[in-house]
Amino acid sequence: MNPAPTPAKSETIERLAWRLGEVARALGTSRRTIERQRSAGRFPAPDLHIGRAPLW
Protein backbone atom coordinates (compact mmCIF):
# COMPACT_ATOMS: atom_id res chain seq x y z
CA MET A 1 0.00 0.00 0.00
CA ASN A 2 1.40 3.41 -0.98
CA PRO A 3 1.44 6.09 1.70
CA ALA A 4 -0.27 9.38 0.95
CA PRO A 5 2.04 11.92 -0.68
CA THR A 6 3.44 14.56 1.62
CA PRO A 7 4.15 18.12 0.50
CA ALA A 8 7.77 19.10 -0.05
CA LYS A 9 9.29 21.26 2.66
CA SER A 10 9.59 24.17 0.23
CA GLU A 11 5.84 24.17 -0.47
CA THR A 12 3.71 26.50 1.61
CA ILE A 13 -0.02 26.50 2.06
CA GLU A 14 -1.58 29.92 1.74
CA ARG A 15 -4.45 30.78 4.06
CA LEU A 16 -7.73 31.39 2.29
CA ALA A 17 -9.37 33.21 5.17
CA TRP A 18 -8.28 34.78 8.45
CA ARG A 19 -10.27 34.95 11.68
CA LEU A 20 -10.68 38.16 13.65
CA GLY A 21 -7.93 37.31 16.15
CA GLU A 22 -5.50 36.43 13.37
CA VAL A 23 -6.19 39.72 11.57
CA ALA A 24 -5.66 41.63 14.82
CA ARG A 25 -2.36 39.83 15.52
CA ALA A 26 -1.12 40.44 11.96
CA LEU A 27 -1.88 44.16 12.32
CA GLY A 28 -0.49 44.39 15.86
CA THR A 29 -3.74 45.53 17.43
CA SER A 30 -6.56 44.07 19.52
CA ARG A 31 -9.69 42.29 18.37
CA ARG A 32 -11.78 45.05 19.95
CA THR A 33 -9.95 47.73 17.96
CA ILE A 34 -10.74 45.88 14.73
CA GLU A 35 -14.40 45.60 15.81
CA ARG A 36 -14.56 49.34 16.57
CA GLN A 37 -12.92 50.20 13.25
CA ARG A 38 -15.43 47.99 11.41
CA SER A 39 -18.37 49.66 13.18
CA ALA A 40 -17.03 53.10 12.25
CA GLY A 41 -16.60 52.09 8.60
CA ARG A 42 -12.80 52.43 8.71
CA PHE A 43 -12.02 48.73 8.25
CA PRO A 44 -13.26 46.52 5.41
CA ALA A 45 -16.17 44.21 6.01
CA PRO A 46 -15.41 40.50 6.26
CA ASP A 47 -15.52 38.52 3.03
CA LEU A 48 -17.44 35.68 4.65
CA HIS A 49 -19.28 34.72 7.83
CA ILE A 50 -19.38 31.15 9.08
CA GLY A 51 -21.95 31.16 11.83
CA ARG A 52 -21.15 34.32 13.77
CA ALA A 53 -17.44 34.23 12.92
CA PRO A 54 -16.27 36.84 10.42
CA LEU A 55 -13.56 35.75 7.99
CA TRP A 56 -11.36 37.93 5.79
Number of C-alpha atoms within 10 A of each C-alpha: 3 4 5 6 6 6 9 7 6 5 7 8 6 6 6 7 14 16 14 19 14 15 17 17 11 11 10 9 12 15 16 12 12 19 15 12 14 14 12 9 10 11 13 11 13 15 10 13 11 7 6 7 10 15 17 15
